[in-house]
Amino acid sequence: MPQIKKITDLTAPELDLFSRYSESQLFHINEPKPGIFIAESPNVIERALNAGYEPLAVLIEEKQADGLIPKLFFAYPELPVYTAKFDLLINLTGFALTRGLLCAMKRKIMPSVAEICEGKHRIVVLENVMNPTNIGAIFRSAAALGMDAVLLTSGCSDPLYRRAARVSMGTVFQIPWTCFPKNADLSCGGLETLRSLGFQTAAMALKEDSVSIDDPKLLAAEKLAVILGTEGDGLASATIGGCDHTVMIPMAHGVDSLNVAAASAVAFWELTKNRKDLIS
């Protein structure tokens, strides 16, 4: 079991990873090797550990240490664990949302798009979705509703950022995902890559030629990539023009759009509702 060290001063160097680096700085901290991310809350951290992410250090509220440390980190006897009273830790930005537990974890080498797509039939593609709350909500819906994988363009928020992982309830560690290379986003070869892997592409956009999300052509596609765009502006025109289908969700009361996270859940449900392996 890890040895626990008590912290009484927020300026302690042991807290550097948790309080003195931005998430972007942690992402790049070990370049060219994979960087670091901070996972928060017992549920999210447990799912990260189960997915094979390596813990580097833990910060936990003192009164929770005896219960959570043996449960989550028994297999890591050399893991540095730092504890402090809540009255001290509450001064760390965002600590009130962590349920008393933070864990610095090592990122993995990102798999290629081809590796992620192997054997998959229904995938999600996100273009420049920058809000981490939406990223987390989309991942949660994708995992729950039976999508097989998620691909992100380089303009998307990082799924391992704290808010994204928290909103996802840790499902960012349960569904396969990766990012397109910066020089190969959708308009620069990404769509061609998907086609070469056997996927039809469906852009979620409200256009005159849009078909409904329940169109038989979509449901019959052996491999389908559902592409959703950034908040507000939606998908780039070049992306829409390069896709095999343009798809919309029929709506009532004169409403013509949904938040990207809400739209994704509707689309995923429609495209996967006949899967036999979903829990009823």
N, C-alpha and C positions, 0 to 999 in steps of 0.2 A: 504494500500500500504506500502511496506517496507520502513524503514528509511535508508537514504543513508549517509555513512560516507566517507569523502574525505581522501585519503592517499597521503602523500607527501614524504614518505621514504620507500624504498624497504625492509628495515630491520624491518618494523612494524610487530608486532606479529600477527596481523590480516591476514597477507599474508602467514603464516606458511603452511597452507594446499596447497597453490598454488605454493610455491617456495622452500620449504625446506624439502619436503618428496619426495622420489622416488615413482613411481607408485606401485612398489612391497611393499614398506613400508605402503602406504595407504591401500593396499589390506589387510594387516595383522594388521592394527592399532588398531582394536577393538576386536581382537580374545579373546574368541571363537565366538563372535558375528560377523555379516557381517561387512566388512570394508567400505572404501570410494573410490570413483573414481572421476576423474575430467572430466567433459564434456565441450566441447568447441564449440563455434559458435551457433548462434540463432537457426538454423535448428535442429542441433543435440540435443540441450538442450530442445527444444520444444517437440521433439519426446520422449525424456526421461521422461519429465513431464507427457505427455499423457499416457505413459506406467506405470505410478504410482510410479516412483522413487521420493524419498523425497529430496528436495534441502536443503543443510546445510549452504551454504554461496555463495555469488556471488562476482566476481571481474569483473568490466566493465570499458571500456574506458569512460572518463568523457563525451565526446560529444554525446555518444550513450545512456546514462542513461535515459534521459527523454522519449525517444521513446520506448526502449526495456523493461525497468523495469515494467511499467504498463501493457504492452502487455503480458509478460511471467509470471510475479510473483505477479500479483494483489491478488491472493488467498492466499498469504503467508505474512501477515502483520508483522510478527515477524522475518522474514528472514533477517540476516545480509547482507547488500549490501555495498561493498567497491568500490570506484571509484577513478581514478587517470588519469592524462594526459597521452596521448600516448607516449610522449617523455620519461616518466618514465617507463611505462609498457613495452616498447619495449626492455628493458634490461632484462626482464624475458625470460628465454629460451623458444623458440617456440611461444611467444605471437603473432608474426606477422602472424601466421597461424590460429589464433583463431577468426578472424573477430571481435575482440574487446570484447569478452565475454567469461568468464570462470565460471563454476558452480561446486562447490563441492557437491557431491550427495551420499546418503547412498545406499549401495548395498542391494540387497534382498537376502533372504535365497534361495539357489539354489534348484529347484525341482529335483526329482529323474528322472532317465532315463525313468522309466515306466510311470510316470506322464506326461512327455513331449511327449511320443510316443502314448499316448492314443488317439484313433480316427484318427491317422495320417496314410498316405499311401505312401508318398514319402519323405524320410528323407535324410539328408546329415550327413555323419560321417567323421570327420577330425582327422587324426592320426599324431600327432607331427608336425603340421604346425606352425612353430615358427615365421614367419615374420608377424608382425601386419598389414602390407599393404595387404598381401594376405588374411589374415583373413577378413579384412574389405571388400575387393573386392568380396570374396566368399559369405559373408553374403548379400551383395547388390544384387548379381546375384540370390542367393537362394530366397530372398524375391520377387524380380521382376518377376522371372520366375516360381513361383508357387510351390516351394518346401515347405513342411509343417513344418519342424523343422530342427535344427542343433544340433548334438552331437559332443563334443570335448574330446579327450583324455587329460590326465593331462600334456602332453608335449607340448600342443598347447599354443600359445600366447593368452592372455586374450582378449576376444572381447570388453571389456569395457575400455581397454587401449586407451589413447587419439587418437593415430594414427589409430588404428583399427576402432574405432567409427567414426572418421572423414572420413576415406576412404569409410566406409559403408554408408555415408550420413545419419546416424542415424537409419539405418535399423536393427542394432543389438537390437533395442528396439521394432521392429515390428514383428519379426519372433521368435517363441519360441525356446529356446536353453538351454542346460545345459551341464555339464561335467561328464564324467565317474569318479567314485571314483578312487583315486590313485592306489588302490590295485585291480582294476577291469577294467584295460584297455583292449583293444581288444584281446590281446593274453592271458589275465588272466581272462577270463569269459565274456568279453564284447560281443563277437560274440554270445556266448550262450544266453546271455540276449536278444539280438536282435531276435534270433530265437524263444525264448520262448514267445516273444511278437508278433510272427507271421510274421516277416520280412525275406524275402530272402535277402542275402547280395551279393553285386556286388563290387569287388575290381577293381579300375581303375589302370590297369597295362598292360604293353606291354609284353605279353608272347606268346608262340607258340599256346597255346589253347585259347587265348583271342577271345571273340566274339565282334562283332561291337556293339556300343552303341544303334543302332537302331534294334537290334535283337528282333524278335517278342516275345521271351521268357521273355525278360526284360519288354517290353511294356505291356505284359499281366499279369505280376505279380500284385497281389492285394496290397501287401505291399512290398516295395523295399527300402533298405538302400544302398545308393551309397557312397562308401568309398574312400577317397582321402588321399594321403600321403604327407610327408614333401617335401620341395623343394630339388631338387637334387637327393636324394636317393629314394624317393618314399615310397611306403608301405613296411613294414617289411615282410620278406618272410613268417613268421608264419601267419601273417594276410592274405596274399594272399592265402596261402594254406588252410586256414580255411574258406574261403568264398565260397558261392554257385556258383558264376560266377566270371570269370576274364574278364574285359571289356576294350576295346580300342576304340579310335577315329580314323577312317580311315583318312590318311593324304597324301599329295602330295609332289612332288619335293624332295623326299628323307628325308623329315622331320619325325622324329620318336617320338617327344614329344612336349608338350606345357607347358608353365608355369601353375602351379596348379590352379591359379585363372582363366586363360583363358580356361583351360580344363573343369573346373567346369561349366562355363557358357554354353559351348557346350553341356555337358552332361545334365544339367538341362533343357535346351531348348528341347532337343530330348525327354526327358522322360515326359515332361509336356505339349508339344505343342498342345495336343488334349483336354486339360482342357477347359471346357465351360465357366469358370468364369474368364479367363484371358482377359484383355482389348486388343482389336484388334486395 
